């Protein structure tokens, strides 16, 4: 190995070049190309953590140069527009390889493709495999066995939720954190993620990063997305099996034999993903092929259950692959956007067994999320079972049925229309009706009717009329408001109305 080296961007971001210098005791000139600086600068300008992590490594390299016999140099061509446009297809990597070839240096890279391309071009190259580290990170000091999540923000005291889903308290965990302390945590998280193949950036946007690090789901946010630097880490504190839930034999039979369009809902932190995980592993134990669709991938399922994310940023693409894979059940975790519900509907109508996880404080709210995405009459074909999880337990189960009837509250037979009944699963009691009324979709809660016996003139009229009515006394006479159908009925049966008038006084009829 000669004494002239060129660092690829990959070994700068995760800090592997620092380990190589310390371990191999490298001496000589170490070049960082302007292409790498431009790439890190672009990432940092978009408030992405990998950019700041790369600059931190370069700072450490310069500190090492004072201790070791190395010289850090920044040279090379600045990337042009076409290099940037084709960065994802190797444009920036080619610029770095060209510089290594030009100076006759050894290219040090952690990118397997870059290493192979360099060898193909006759460039001397060293491939640094990611050295997976298992060590306690700074943020882990805030976790205890009963801590569900920690919430760290600059110039604020760290907070932690401790307890169980539905039964937790928010606790202060220490003194106020400075931006420097939080930045150090963020850089450590990024470096650790880049080094470990089991960890991944699930979302990387301007001002926000979502990282899945084993059990931890980490969200790093900063300006302009948030008003300050913030790190939120969520960790599931328990893993349950389906046997740990109080499930009736009737519901268990439905899950085994009939339910293929299941929606699991609940408020944030209620344990709905934990229940979905238990259900996924239960179906796997029943010799079913089970896959998941998640972004981020944070369901703690066994290795035999493959976890997919958005293919090329789209669950539409994931759907196309899954339809070829043909799983028995697919678990669609954290359905939020309109396109998520559209993908759910498409897959369900294709015959795939689906379990979707949705935020919602009531079970009916989860059903209403599908209104507008599919015709009302198709909803029972897409969803057959809705399970509400609250406080880590099953709080409510609904089943849906589609039929043609006169909606509750209407009396005329010619108002019959398609109605979706939402029934409480265990009792079979109809709790909601959904139907079209003109251009509007009505979701009607059905309350228990209280039978109170009407007396006086109201009692007489209630026995005479078929529909709703309203009666009040004005200026010495009664004014009766009725539907046009009942108004016609009264005029045809004037004698019966006269008997009531003889007893209580004159009645004037007006239509609603």
FISEDO-107755 format. One record per residue (C-alpha): residue number from 1; residue in three letters; x, y, z negated. Coordinates in nm, 4 decimals. Example, Ala and Ser with C-alpha at 12.3 -4.5 7.8 and 13.67 -1.06 7.14 Angstrom:
   nr  rest      east     north        up
    1   ALA    1.2300   -0.4500   -0.7800
    2   SER    1.3670   -0.1060   -0.7140
***
This chain:
   nr  rest      east     north        up
    1   UNK    0.0000    0.0000    0.0000
    2   UNK    0.1489    0.3371    0.1006
    3   UNK    0.1400    0.6484   -0.1188
    4   UNK   -0.1223    0.8423    0.0798
    5   UNK   -0.4877    0.7729    0.0001
    6   UNK   -0.8211    0.9055    0.1225
    7   UNK   -1.1215    0.8747   -0.1086
    8   UNK   -1.4613    0.7914    0.0342
    9   UNK   -1.7658    0.9651   -0.1178
   10   UNK   -1.8883    0.6401   -0.2762
   11   UNK   -1.5890    0.6017   -0.5121
   12   UNK   -1.6103    0.9688   -0.6080
   13   UNK   -1.9775    0.9547   -0.7107
   14   UNK   -1.9490    0.6502   -0.9393
   15   UNK   -1.5968    0.7284   -1.0682
   16   UNK   -1.4383    0.4012   -0.9509
   17   UNK   -1.1338    0.5900   -0.8207
   18   UNK   -1.0504    0.6921   -1.1799
   19   UNK   -1.0401    0.3280   -1.2887
   20   UNK   -0.8170    0.2368   -0.9931
   21   UNK   -0.5646    0.5105   -1.0739
   22   UNK   -0.5470    0.4083   -1.4401
   23   UNK   -0.5338    0.0334   -1.3715
   24   UNK   -0.2984    0.0278   -1.0709
   25   UNK   -0.0966    0.3311   -1.1854
   26   UNK   -0.1180    0.4844   -0.8374
   27   UNK    0.1290    0.7524   -0.7389
   28   UNK    0.1378    0.9810   -0.4392
   29   UNK   -0.1149    1.2002   -0.2600
   30   UNK   -0.4904    1.1464   -0.2993
   31   UNK   -0.7022    1.3269   -0.0403
   32   UNK   -1.0636    1.4235   -0.0802
   33   UNK   -1.2079    1.5294    0.2538
   34   UNK   -1.4079    1.8441    0.3120
   35   UNK   -1.6800    1.6120    0.4420
   36   UNK   -1.7091    1.4618    0.0919
   37   UNK   -1.7120    1.8074   -0.0705
   38   UNK   -1.9858    1.9190    0.1713
   39   UNK   -2.1920    1.6074    0.0989
   40   UNK   -2.1655    1.6567   -0.2791
   41   UNK   -2.2412    2.0264   -0.2417
   42   UNK   -2.5519    1.9456   -0.0392
   43   UNK   -2.6721    1.7011   -0.3057
   44   UNK   -2.6023    1.9473   -0.5878
   45   UNK   -2.7819    2.2293   -0.4038
   46   UNK   -3.0843    2.0014   -0.3867
   47   UNK   -3.0509    1.9546   -0.7643
   48   UNK   -2.9742    1.5840   -0.7290
   49   UNK   -2.7690    1.4260   -1.0052
   50   UNK   -2.5303    1.2345   -0.7772
   51   UNK   -2.3858    1.5655   -0.6521
   52   UNK   -2.3008    1.6837   -1.0030
   53   UNK   -2.1637    1.3393   -1.0938
   54   UNK   -1.9255    1.3567   -0.7942
   55   UNK   -1.7939    1.7011   -0.8904
   56   UNK   -1.7360    1.5732   -1.2445
   57   UNK   -1.5183    1.2901   -1.1054
   58   UNK   -1.3113    1.5378   -0.9012
   59   UNK   -1.2605    1.7466   -1.2155
   60   UNK   -1.1350    1.4359   -1.3989
   61   UNK   -0.9051    1.3562   -1.1057
   62   UNK   -0.7403    1.6953   -1.1401
   63   UNK   -0.7008    1.6397   -1.5136
   64   UNK   -0.5401    1.2995   -1.4405
   65   UNK   -0.2973    1.4567   -1.1941
   66   UNK   -0.1372    1.6421   -1.4821
   67   UNK   -0.0765    1.3105   -1.6631
   68   UNK   -0.0012    1.0785   -1.3689
   69   UNK    0.2291    1.1174   -1.0715
   70   UNK   -0.0492    1.2023   -0.8273
   71   UNK   -0.1387    1.5086   -0.6209
   72   UNK   -0.5011    1.5906   -0.5427
   73   UNK   -0.5576    1.7563   -0.2042
   74   UNK   -0.8771    1.8703   -0.0303
   75   UNK   -0.8422    1.8774    0.3476
   76   UNK   -1.0112    1.7666    0.6676
   77   UNK   -1.2709    1.8910    0.9085
   78   UNK   -1.5857    2.0486    0.7685
   79   UNK   -1.8918    1.8601    0.8947
   80   UNK   -2.0813    2.0102    1.1844
   81   UNK   -2.4538    2.0040    1.2454
   82   UNK   -2.4514    1.6711    1.4314
   83   UNK   -2.2510    1.5069    1.1504
   84   UNK   -2.5138    1.6153    0.8986
   85   UNK   -2.8050    1.5097    1.1214
   86   UNK   -2.6592    1.1595    1.1544
   87   UNK   -2.5299    1.1351    0.7950
   88   UNK   -2.7679    0.8465    0.7209
   89   UNK   -2.6394    0.6635    1.0281
   90   UNK   -2.2697    0.7012    0.9516
   91   UNK   -2.1907    1.0504    1.0801
   92   UNK   -2.0158    1.1664    0.7602
   93   UNK   -1.8450    0.8284    0.7104
   94   UNK   -1.6968    0.8518    1.0604
   95   UNK   -1.5533    1.1955    0.9758
   96   UNK   -1.3793    1.0515    0.6679
   97   UNK   -1.2403    0.7557    0.8680
   98   UNK   -1.1073    0.9906    1.1380
   99   UNK   -0.9189    1.1909    0.8752
  100   UNK   -0.7664    0.8736    0.7214
  101   UNK   -0.6531    0.7619    1.0685
  102   UNK   -0.5123    1.1069    1.1447
  103   UNK   -0.2860    1.1228    0.8368
  104   UNK   -0.2109    0.7480    0.8280
  105   UNK   -0.3585    0.7125    0.4801
  106   UNK   -0.5286    0.4218    0.3060
  107   UNK   -0.9041    0.4643    0.2896
  108   UNK   -1.0434    0.3785   -0.0542
  109   UNK   -1.4158    0.3017   -0.0383
  110   UNK   -1.6893    0.1291   -0.2336
  111   UNK   -1.9117    0.1027    0.0741
  112   UNK   -1.8921   -0.2415    0.2376
  113   UNK   -1.9995   -0.1087    0.5797
  114   UNK   -1.7429    0.1729    0.5657
  115   UNK   -1.4743   -0.0808    0.4747
  116   UNK   -1.5650   -0.3108    0.7660
  117   UNK   -1.5791   -0.0173    1.0108
  118   UNK   -1.2366    0.1038    0.8968
  119   UNK   -1.0854   -0.2413    0.9470
  120   UNK   -1.2408   -0.2602    1.2941
  121   UNK   -1.0731    0.0709    1.3811
  122   UNK   -0.7343   -0.0488    1.2518
  123   UNK   -0.7367    0.1811    0.9474
  124   UNK   -0.5702    0.0540    0.6321
  125   UNK   -0.8434    0.0289    0.3702
  126   UNK   -0.9062   -0.0837    0.0144
  127   UNK   -1.2534   -0.1963   -0.0865
  128   UNK   -1.3468   -0.1339   -0.4498
  129   UNK   -1.6288   -0.3595   -0.5580
  130   UNK   -1.8616   -0.2150   -0.8155
  131   UNK   -1.7462   -0.3155   -1.1608
  132   UNK   -2.0622   -0.3648   -1.3600
  133   UNK   -2.0331   -0.2185   -1.7078
  134   UNK   -2.2363   -0.3241   -2.0070
  135   UNK   -2.2018   -0.0513   -2.2662
  136   UNK   -2.4265    0.1620   -2.4791
  137   UNK   -2.5063    0.4937   -2.3172
  138   UNK   -2.5540    0.8173   -2.5098
  139   UNK   -2.9327    0.8247   -2.4764
  140   UNK   -2.9612    0.4749   -2.6253
  141   UNK   -2.8572    0.6121   -2.9659
  142   UNK   -3.2073    0.7604   -2.9937
  143   UNK   -3.3818    0.4261   -2.9500
  144   UNK   -3.4976    0.1957   -3.2278
  145   UNK   -3.6858   -0.1364   -3.1805
  146   UNK   -4.0206    0.0450   -3.2187
  147   UNK   -3.9386    0.3448   -2.9949
  148   UNK   -4.1549    0.3549   -2.6815
  149   UNK   -4.0006    0.6646   -2.5196
  150   UNK   -3.7675    0.9567   -2.5834
  151   UNK   -3.8098    1.3116   -2.4544
  152   UNK   -3.4962    1.5250   -2.4291
  153   UNK   -3.4940    1.8885   -2.3128
  154   UNK   -3.2342    2.1627   -2.3233
  155   UNK   -3.2553    2.3945   -2.6271
  156   UNK   -3.5204    2.1677   -2.7841
  157   UNK   -3.5106    1.9004   -3.0511
  158   UNK   -3.5223    1.5447   -2.9106
  159   UNK   -3.8565    1.3728   -2.9601
  160   UNK   -3.9520    1.0060   -2.9655
  161   UNK   -4.2773    0.8120   -2.9537
  162   UNK   -4.2629    0.5325   -3.2080
  163   UNK   -4.5241    0.2659   -3.2624
  164   UNK   -4.7419    0.0589   -3.0314
  165   UNK   -4.9595    0.1517   -2.7292
  166   UNK   -5.2540    0.3498   -2.8632
  167   UNK   -5.0992    0.3681   -3.2129
  168   UNK   -4.7847    0.5794   -3.2097
  169   UNK   -4.6513    0.8999   -3.3600
  170   UNK   -4.4229    1.1675   -3.2176
  171   UNK   -4.1062    1.2038   -3.4247
  172   UNK   -3.8159    1.4508   -3.4169
  173   UNK   -3.4899    1.2638   -3.3567
  174   UNK   -3.2221    1.5222   -3.4307
  175   UNK   -3.0890    1.8704   -3.3715
  176   UNK   -3.1486    2.0824   -3.0627
  177   UNK   -2.9692    1.9656   -2.7483
  178   UNK   -2.7562    2.1941   -2.5340
  179   UNK   -2.7533    2.1941   -2.1549
  180   UNK   -2.3954    2.0606   -2.1702
  181   UNK   -2.4995    1.7602   -2.3801
  182   UNK   -2.7894    1.6799   -2.1481
  183   UNK   -2.5744    1.7223   -1.8376
  184   UNK   -2.3231    1.4759   -1.9812
  185   UNK   -2.6031    1.2236   -2.0403
  186   UNK   -2.7324    1.2723   -1.6863
  187   UNK   -2.3898    1.2215   -1.5285
  188   UNK   -2.3326    0.9109   -1.7396
  189   UNK   -2.6691    0.7670   -1.6284
  190   UNK   -2.5926    0.8316   -1.2597
  191   UNK   -2.2430    0.6829   -1.2797
  192   UNK   -2.3752    0.3746   -1.4594
  193   UNK   -2.6525    0.3310   -1.2008
  194   UNK   -2.4101    0.3531   -0.9078
  195   UNK   -2.1858    0.0887   -1.0639
  196   UNK   -2.4529   -0.1726   -1.1428
  197   UNK   -2.6344   -0.3500   -0.8602
  198   UNK   -2.9321   -0.4284   -1.0857
  199   UNK   -3.0015   -0.0560   -1.1332
  200   UNK   -3.1419    0.1739   -0.8653
  201   UNK   -3.2574    0.5226   -0.7759
  202   UNK   -3.6292    0.4693   -0.7170
  203   UNK   -3.6998    0.8351   -0.6322
  204   UNK   -3.4484    1.1089   -0.5508
  205   UNK   -3.6019    1.4484   -0.4734
  206   UNK   -3.4989    1.8099   -0.5104
  207   UNK   -3.5024    1.8720   -0.8828
  208   UNK   -3.6149    1.5221   -0.9848
  209   UNK   -3.4622    1.1727   -1.0019
  210   UNK   -3.6310    0.8513   -1.1130
  211   UNK   -3.3977    0.5671   -1.2064
  212   UNK   -3.4788    0.2112   -1.3050
  213   UNK   -3.2027    0.0942   -1.5374
  214   UNK   -3.2933   -0.2514   -1.6588
  215   UNK   -3.5733   -0.2065   -1.9107
  216   UNK   -3.5403    0.1711   -1.9022
  217   UNK   -3.7335    0.3965   -1.6653
  218   UNK   -3.5503    0.7286   -1.6608
  219   UNK   -3.6817    1.0564   -1.5198
  220   UNK   -3.4341    1.3435   -1.4868
  221   UNK   -3.5881    1.6781   -1.3952
  222   UNK   -3.4429    2.0258   -1.3575
  223   UNK   -3.5009    2.3569   -1.1859
  224   UNK   -3.6735    2.4357   -0.9520
  225   UNK   -3.9022    2.1387   -1.0280
  226   UNK   -3.9094    2.1989   -1.4037
  227   UNK   -3.8342    2.5062   -1.6124
  228   UNK   -3.5296    2.3423   -1.7700
  229   UNK   -3.3091    2.0327   -1.7747
  230   UNK   -3.5044    1.7382   -1.9114
  231   UNK   -3.4495    1.3632   -1.9480
  232   UNK   -3.7382    1.1291   -2.0278
  233   UNK   -3.6681    0.7613   -2.0924
  234   UNK   -3.9458    0.5028   -2.1289
  235   UNK   -3.8843    0.1523   -2.2581
  236   UNK   -4.1431   -0.1238   -2.3046
  237   UNK   -4.1189   -0.2457   -2.6631
  238   UNK   -4.3000   -0.5736   -2.6187
  239   UNK   -4.3740   -0.8352   -2.3569
  240   UNK   -4.6977   -1.0294   -2.3862
  241   UNK   -4.8460   -1.3353   -2.2237
  242   UNK   -5.2089   -1.3682   -2.1240
  243   UNK   -5.2656   -1.5825   -2.4349
  244   UNK   -5.1851   -1.2800   -2.6513
  245   UNK   -5.4999   -1.0997   -2.5320
  246   UNK   -5.8494   -1.1673   -2.6580
  247   UNK   -5.9980   -1.3031   -2.3354
  248   UNK   -6.3350   -1.4761   -2.3358
  249   UNK   -6.3724   -1.8108   -2.1610
  250   UNK   -6.6131   -1.6427   -1.9172
  251   UNK   -6.3518   -1.3822   -1.8147
  252   UNK   -6.0772   -1.6437   -1.8029
  253   UNK   -6.2858   -1.8524   -1.5639
  254   UNK   -6.3422   -1.5481   -1.3427
  255   UNK   -5.9703   -1.4654   -1.3321
  256   UNK   -5.8917   -1.8256   -1.2360
  257   UNK   -6.1658   -1.8886   -0.9809
  258   UNK   -6.3308   -1.5769   -0.8447
  259   UNK   -6.1491   -1.2489   -0.9087
  260   UNK   -5.9377   -1.1453   -0.6097
  261   UNK   -5.9884   -0.7702   -0.6080
  262   UNK   -5.8911   -0.6650   -0.9597
  263   UNK   -5.8297   -0.3113   -1.0832
  264   UNK   -5.6504   -0.2690   -1.4162
  265   UNK   -5.6945    0.0825   -1.5545
  266   UNK   -5.6216    0.2803   -1.8687
  267   UNK   -5.4708    0.6079   -1.9904
  268   UNK   -5.0904    0.6573   -1.9807
  269   UNK   -4.9131    0.4431   -2.2402
  270   UNK   -5.2147    0.2183   -2.2988
  271   UNK   -5.0373   -0.1031   -2.1951
  272   UNK   -5.1973   -0.1603   -1.8547
  273   UNK   -4.8654   -0.2490   -1.6848
  274   UNK   -4.7893   -0.4884   -1.9705
  275   UNK   -5.1215   -0.6621   -1.9104
  276   UNK   -5.0602   -0.6695   -1.5332
  277   UNK   -4.7202   -0.8315   -1.5966
  278   UNK   -4.8807   -1.0991   -1.8145
  279   UNK   -5.1436   -1.1655   -1.5471
  280   UNK   -4.8790   -1.1877   -1.2716
  281   UNK   -4.6796   -1.4463   -1.4626
  282   UNK   -4.9993   -1.6367   -1.5429
  283   UNK   -5.0857   -1.6637   -1.1712
  284   UNK   -4.7281   -1.7753   -1.1013
  285   UNK   -4.7656   -2.0486   -1.3645
  286   UNK   -5.0756   -2.1652   -1.1734
  287   UNK   -4.8610   -2.2351   -0.8645
  288   UNK   -4.9528   -1.9129   -0.6858
  289   UNK   -4.7142   -1.7057   -0.4724
  290   UNK   -4.7001   -1.3656   -0.6441
  291   UNK   -4.5338   -1.0419   -0.5238
  292   UNK   -4.5406   -0.6851   -0.6532
  293   UNK   -4.5473   -0.3422   -0.4888
  294   UNK   -4.3976   -0.0789   -0.7194
  295   UNK   -4.2340    0.2598   -0.7095
  296   UNK   -4.0545    0.2645   -0.9457
  297   UNK   -4.0101   -0.1089   -1.0003
  298   UNK   -4.0588   -0.1349   -1.3748
  299   UNK   -4.2780   -0.4435   -1.4225
  300   UNK   -4.0822   -0.6884   -1.6385
  301   UNK   -4.1683   -1.0000   -1.4399
  302   UNK   -3.9696   -1.3224   -1.4100
  303   UNK   -3.7105   -1.3552   -1.1316
  304   UNK   -3.9343   -1.5870   -0.9274
  305   UNK   -4.1740   -1.2956   -0.8639
  306   UNK   -4.0245   -1.0675   -0.5992
  307   UNK   -4.0656   -0.6947   -0.6599
  308   UNK   -4.0987   -0.4804   -0.3446
  309   UNK   -4.0854   -0.1029   -0.3250
  310   UNK   -4.1860    0.1418   -0.0503
  311   UNK   -4.0137    0.0231    0.2703
  312   UNK   -3.8498    0.3250    0.4350
  313   UNK   -4.0476    0.5403    0.1942
  314   UNK   -4.3882    0.4010    0.2917
  315   UNK   -4.6092    0.1342    0.1368
  316   UNK   -4.7739    0.1038    0.4791
  317   UNK   -4.4519   -0.0641    0.5929
  318   UNK   -4.4432   -0.2784    0.2787
  319   UNK   -4.7992   -0.3872    0.3527
  320   UNK   -4.7028   -0.5019    0.7032
  321   UNK   -4.4251   -0.7205    0.5619
  322   UNK   -4.6452   -0.8645    0.2879
  323   UNK   -4.9129   -0.9639    0.5361
  324   UNK   -4.6471   -1.1752    0.7067
  325   UNK   -4.5193   -1.3171    0.3769
  326   UNK   -4.8785   -1.4150    0.2839
  327   UNK   -4.8685   -1.4124   -0.0972
  328   UNK   -5.1650   -1.5447   -0.2945
  329   UNK   -5.1623   -1.2366   -0.5170
  330   UNK   -4.9987   -0.8961   -0.4835
  331   UNK   -4.9727   -0.6591   -0.7798
  332   UNK   -4.9845   -0.2925   -0.6753
  333   UNK   -4.8515   -0.0990   -0.9733
  334   UNK   -4.9233    0.2709   -1.0357
  335   UNK   -5.1642    0.3567   -0.7532
  336   UNK   -5.1783    0.7353   -0.7478
  337   UNK   -5.2093    0.8884   -0.4034
  338   UNK   -5.4815    0.8594   -0.1402
  339   UNK   -5.2598    0.6451    0.0845
  340   UNK   -5.2059    0.3974   -0.2021
  341   UNK   -5.5803    0.3322   -0.2194
  342   UNK   -5.5990    0.3049    0.1605
  343   UNK   -5.3221    0.0412    0.1588
  344   UNK   -5.5034   -0.1458   -0.1212
  345   UNK   -5.8260   -0.1482    0.0821
  346   UNK   -5.6498   -0.2653    0.4014
  347   UNK   -5.4738   -0.5510    0.2245
  348   UNK   -5.7862   -0.6586    0.0378
  349   UNK   -5.9935   -0.6652    0.3564
  350   UNK   -5.7158   -0.8745    0.5126
  351   UNK   -5.7873   -1.1443    0.2540
  352   UNK   -5.4924   -1.0901    0.0183
  353   UNK   -5.5640   -1.1289   -0.3535
  354   UNK   -5.4840   -0.7924   -0.5098
  355   UNK   -5.4401   -0.6487   -0.8571
  356   UNK   -5.4095   -0.2684   -0.8618
  357   UNK   -5.2980   -0.0603   -1.1608
  358   UNK   -5.4611    0.2830   -1.1886
  359   UNK   -5.4570    0.5683   -1.4394
  360   UNK   -5.8018    0.6368   -1.5862
  361   UNK   -5.9506    0.6831   -1.9308
  362   UNK   -6.2761    0.5068   -1.8295
  363   UNK   -6.3342    0.1990   -1.6160
  364   UNK   -6.5863    0.3840   -1.3955
  365   UNK   -6.3183    0.6473   -1.3177
  366   UNK   -6.1042    0.3806   -1.1521
  367   UNK   -6.3946    0.2752   -0.9295
  368   UNK   -6.4691    0.6347   -0.8303
  369   UNK   -6.1104    0.6714   -0.7047
  370   UNK   -6.2109    0.4460   -0.4123
  371   UNK   -6.5119    0.6595   -0.3113
  372   UNK   -6.4286    0.8409    0.0100
  373   UNK   -6.1491    0.5991    0.0996
  374   UNK   -6.3946    0.3304    0.2117
  375   UNK   -6.7680    0.3058    0.2770
  376   UNK   -6.9638    0.2744   -0.0452
  377   UNK   -7.1078   -0.0650    0.0523
  378   UNK   -6.7584   -0.2044    0.1100
  379   UNK   -6.6319   -0.1194   -0.2407
  380   UNK   -6.7698   -0.4436   -0.3971
  381   UNK   -6.5819   -0.6393   -0.1276
  382   UNK   -6.2612   -0.4589   -0.2221
  383   UNK   -6.3093   -0.4558   -0.6011
  384   UNK   -6.4842   -0.7375   -0.7812
  385   UNK   -6.3437   -0.6921   -1.1337
  386   UNK   -6.2372   -0.3805   -1.3267
  387   UNK   -6.0466   -0.4243   -1.6536
  388   UNK   -5.9936   -0.1268   -1.8871
  389   UNK   -5.6909   -0.1531   -2.1172
  390   UNK   -5.6859    0.0799   -2.4174
  391   UNK   -5.4525    0.0581   -2.7136
  392   UNK   -5.2954   -0.2574   -2.5738
  393   UNK   -5.6225   -0.4540   -2.5668
  394   UNK   -5.9026   -0.5262   -2.3200
  395   UNK   -6.1622   -0.2597   -2.3958
  396   UNK   -6.4106   -0.3034   -2.1088
  397   UNK   -6.4682   -0.5312   -1.8087
  398   UNK   -6.6954   -0.4445   -1.5150
  399   UNK   -6.8160   -0.6442   -1.2178
  400   UNK   -6.9749   -0.4947   -0.9057
  401   UNK   -7.2737   -0.6099   -0.6996
  402   UNK   -7.4127   -0.4673   -0.3760
  403   UNK   -7.7882   -0.4809   -0.3087
  404   UNK   -8.0739   -0.2854   -0.1504
  405   UNK   -8.3226   -0.1383   -0.3983
  406   UNK   -8.4940    0.1797   -0.5132
  407   UNK   -8.2408    0.3598   -0.7352
  408   UNK   -8.3329    0.4053   -1.0995
  409   UNK   -8.5386    0.7184   -1.1604
  410   UNK   -8.7030    0.7016   -0.8174
  411   UNK   -9.0529    0.5588   -0.7731
  412   UNK   -9.1361    0.5612   -0.4039
  413   UNK   -9.0591    0.2391   -0.2202
  414   UNK   -8.9529    0.4193    0.0953
  415   UNK   -8.6535    0.5557   -0.1006
  416   UNK   -8.4935    0.2095   -0.1124
  417   UNK   -8.1287    0.2150   -0.0039
  418   UNK   -7.7991    0.0257   -0.0517
  419   UNK   -7.6978    0.0516   -0.4176
  420   UNK   -7.3799   -0.0663   -0.5904
  421   UNK   -7.4549   -0.1836   -0.9432
  422   UNK   -7.1710   -0.1682   -1.1958
  423   UNK   -7.2388   -0.4280   -1.4646
  424   UNK   -7.0756   -0.4853   -1.8003
  425   UNK   -6.9210   -0.8259   -1.7365
  426   UNK   -6.9941   -1.0081   -2.0615
  427   UNK   -7.3585   -0.8966   -2.1034
  428   UNK   -7.4589   -0.8450   -1.7386
  429   UNK   -7.6129   -0.5091   -1.8323
  430   UNK   -7.6131   -0.2502   -1.5505
  431   UNK   -7.4325    0.0584   -1.6778
  432   UNK   -7.3949    0.2579   -1.3526
  433   UNK   -7.5556    0.2769   -1.0091
  434   UNK   -7.3757    0.4212   -0.7072
  435   UNK   -7.5656    0.5187   -0.3937
  436   UNK   -7.5846    0.7755   -0.1153
  437   UNK   -7.8340    1.0614   -0.1460
  438   UNK   -7.8091    1.2717    0.1671
  439   UNK   -7.4413    1.3480    0.2159
  440   UNK   -7.3610    1.3066   -0.1530
  441   UNK   -7.2469    0.9937   -0.3363
  442   UNK   -7.4286    0.9626   -0.6676
  443   UNK   -7.2717    0.7806   -0.9631
  444   UNK   -7.5633    0.7493   -1.2037
  445   UNK   -7.5102    0.6361   -1.5651
  446   UNK   -7.8050    0.4315   -1.6895
  447   UNK   -7.8954    0.4972   -2.0502
  448   UNK   -8.1144    0.2917   -2.2763
  449   UNK   -8.4745    0.4037   -2.2379
  450   UNK   -8.6397    0.5091   -2.5603
  451   UNK   -9.0081    0.4293   -2.5536
  452   UNK   -9.1917    0.7028   -2.7438
  453   UNK   -9.5695    0.7008   -2.7244
  454   UNK   -9.7021    1.0305   -2.5950
  455   UNK  -10.0180    1.1694   -2.7539
  456   UNK  -10.2739    1.4396   -2.6703
  457   UNK  -10.2913    1.5762   -2.3167
  458   UNK   -9.9423    1.4403   -2.2362
  459   UNK  -10.0520    1.0910   -2.3336
  460   UNK  -10.3662    1.1165   -2.1167
  461   UNK  -10.1647    1.2394   -1.8149
  462   UNK   -9.8888    0.9788   -1.8586
  463   UNK  -10.1512    0.7048   -1.8291
  464   UNK  -10.2984    0.8733   -1.5201
  465   UNK   -9.9836    0.9739   -1.3259
  466   UNK   -9.7190    0.7471   -1.1759
  467   UNK   -9.4161    0.9778   -1.1642
  468   UNK   -9.2507    1.2492   -1.3706
  469   UNK   -9.4525    1.5582   -1.4649
  470   UNK   -9.4259    1.8730   -1.6709
  471   UNK   -9.7121    2.0502   -1.8471
  472   UNK   -9.7197    2.3789   -2.0380
  473   UNK   -9.9834    2.6198   -2.1550
  474   UNK   -9.9995    2.9646   -1.9960
  475   UNK  -10.2584    3.2346   -2.0666
  476   UNK  -10.5253    3.0010   -2.2020
  477   UNK  -10.4861    2.7249   -1.9423
  478   UNK  -10.2558    2.4315   -1.8707
  479   UNK  -10.0167    2.4358   -1.5740
  480   UNK   -9.9285    2.0836   -1.4545
  481   UNK   -9.6187    2.0399   -1.2318
  482   UNK   -9.6093    1.7137   -1.0362
  483   UNK   -9.4644    1.5612   -0.7211
  484   UNK   -9.6504    1.6065   -0.3941
  485   UNK   -9.7496    1.2400   -0.4033
  486   UNK   -9.9060    1.2740   -0.7510
  487   UNK  -10.0721    1.6034   -0.6499
  488   UNK  -10.2490    1.4234   -0.3646
  489   UNK  -10.3449    1.1432   -0.6045
  490   UNK  -10.5054    1.3904   -0.8476
  491   UNK  -10.7083    1.5574   -0.5752
  492   UNK  -10.8381    1.2170   -0.4649
  493   UNK  -10.9227    1.1275   -0.8265
  494   UNK  -11.0675    1.4587   -0.9367
  495   UNK  -11.3238    1.2985   -1.1696
  496   UNK  -11.0565    1.1503   -1.3970
  497   UNK  -10.8809    1.4878   -1.4150
  498   UNK  -11.2168    1.6584   -1.5004
  499   UNK  -11.2592    1.4318   -1.8028
  500   UNK  -10.9197    1.5433   -1.9332
  501   UNK  -11.0097    1.9102   -1.8666
  502   UNK  -11.3376    1.8740   -2.0557
  503   UNK  -11.1409    1.7546   -2.3569
  504   UNK  -10.8401    1.9924   -2.3533
  505   UNK  -10.9189    2.2834   -2.1230
  506   UNK  -10.8643    2.3910   -1.7597
  507   UNK  -10.5639    2.2487   -1.5724
  508   UNK  -10.3942    2.4169   -1.2749
  509   UNK  -10.1830    2.1872   -1.0523
  510   UNK   -9.8588    2.2918   -0.8828
  511   UNK   -9.6022    2.0848   -0.7004
  512   UNK   -9.2360    2.0565   -0.8066
***
